Amino acid sequence: MNLSTYEQLEEVDKLKGEAKKNKFLTYFNENKAISWIIEILHRKDLKCILPEGAPPFKVSTPEQDLQAVLKKDARKLIYFYNTPAGQNLKSLKREQMFIEFLESLDPNDQKLMLQVKEKKLPFKSINKNFLSKVIPNEFKKW
């Protein structure tokens, strides 16, 4: 079964102890979107350079089978933050790209990316304390 990035994080959020740690590490290492999202949320120097709030976009339907899109297109995230790639885009182009990006995602991943844009994660147990224990080397860099 192909889970969306949101569904993977939701699965981790529900687990406890060693099972939670192992599942998170598996997803973190296999799904580039998760590693990017975690880094975006915790790096203080990364700021979203999109306008505040949700842009106007078409919400996808679950029947569209878009669970793998965020995993495949995670590389586009650099354009929405104060990275060299993001800052080289004109704001209108960046906003248009973000809307197109959102519209290509699974409905749950759409919600996830809108929250990540605001530096939030809807899963309370995947927090700084948990991450500092599970991925200490990466977490120290941020």
C-alpha positions in Angstrom: 0.0 0.0 0.0 1.4 3.4 -1.0 1.1 5.9 1.9 1.2 9.6 1.4 3.9 11.5 3.4 1.1 12.7 5.7 0.0 9.2 6.3 3.5 8.0 7.0 4.0 10.8 9.6 0.5 10.0 11.0 1.5 6.3 11.4 4.7 7.3 13.3 2.7 9.7 15.5 0.5 6.8 16.7 3.3 4.5 17.6 5.2 4.3 20.9 8.8 3.6 22.0 11.2 1.7 19.9 8.6 0.9 17.2 8.0 4.7 16.8 11.8 5.4 16.5 12.4 2.6 14.0 9.4 3.5 11.8 10.4 7.2 11.8 14.0 6.4 10.8 12.8 4.1 8.0 10.5 6.8 6.6 13.1 9.6 7.2 15.7 7.7 5.3 13.4 6.5 2.5 11.2 9.6 1.9 13.2 12.7 1.0 10.0 14.8 1.6 10.0 13.8 5.3 13.7 14.7 5.8 13.2 18.1 4.0 10.0 18.8 6.0 11.8 18.1 9.3 14.7 20.2 8.3 12.4 23.1 7.2 10.6 23.0 10.5 13.7 23.1 12.7 16.3 25.2 10.8 16.0 28.7 12.2 17.7 30.2 9.1 15.0 28.8 6.7 12.1 31.2 6.2 9.2 30.8 3.9 9.1 33.5 1.3 5.5 33.0 0.3 2.6 35.3 1.4 1.0 34.3 4.7 -2.1 32.1 4.6 -3.3 29.5 2.2 -3.3 30.5 -1.5 -6.4 29.8 -3.7 -6.0 26.2 -5.0 -8.1 23.3 -6.0 -8.3 20.6 -3.4 -7.5 17.1 -4.7 -9.7 14.2 -4.2 -8.6 10.9 -2.6 -9.6 9.0 -5.8 -6.8 10.8 -7.7 -4.1 8.5 -6.3 -1.5 11.2 -5.6 0.1 9.7 -2.6 3.6 9.5 -4.2 3.8 13.0 -5.6 5.2 14.8 -2.6 7.8 12.1 -2.2 8.8 12.6 -5.9 8.6 16.4 -6.0 10.1 17.3 -2.6 13.0 18.9 -4.4 10.6 21.8 -5.3 10.5 22.9 -1.7 13.7 24.9 -2.0 11.9 27.4 -4.2 9.5 28.4 -1.4 12.1 29.3 1.2 14.9 31.8 1.4 17.4 29.6 -0.4 19.4 30.9 -3.4 17.0 29.0 -5.7 14.0 30.5 -4.0 15.3 34.0 -3.8 16.2 34.0 -7.6 12.5 33.6 -8.5 10.1 36.5 -8.9 7.4 36.4 -6.2 4.6 35.9 -8.7 6.4 32.9 -10.3 7.1 31.4 -6.9 3.5 31.8 -5.8 2.3 30.2 -9.0 4.7 27.3 -8.6 3.4 26.8 -5.0 -0.2 26.7 -6.1 0.7 24.2 -8.9 2.7 22.1 -6.4 -0.2 22.0 -3.9 -2.7 21.1 -6.6 -0.5 18.1 -7.6 -0.6 16.6 -4.1 -2.8 14.2 -2.2 -5.4 16.0 -0.1 -3.6 15.1 3.2 -0.3 16.2 1.8 -1.9 19.5 0.7 -2.9 20.1 4.4 0.5 19.0 5.6 2.4 21.5 3.2 0.1 24.4 4.3 1.0 23.7 7.9 4.7 23.2 7.1 4.6 26.6 5.3 3.6 28.1 8.7 6.4 26.1 10.4 3.9 23.7 12.1 3.6 20.0 12.1 0.2 18.4 12.9 1.7 15.6 14.8 2.4 16.5 18.4 4.7 13.6 19.3 7.1 14.3 16.4 8.7 17.1 18.2 12.1 18.5 19.1 12.5 16.2 22.0 11.7 13.1 19.9 13.9 14.2 17.0 16.9 15.2 19.1 16.9 11.6 20.3 16.2 9.8 17.0 18.3 11.9 14.6 20.8 13.7 16.9 23.5 14.3 14.3 21.1 16.0 11.9 19.3 17.8 14.6 22.6 19.4 16.0 23.2 20.9 12.5 20.0 22.9 12.8 
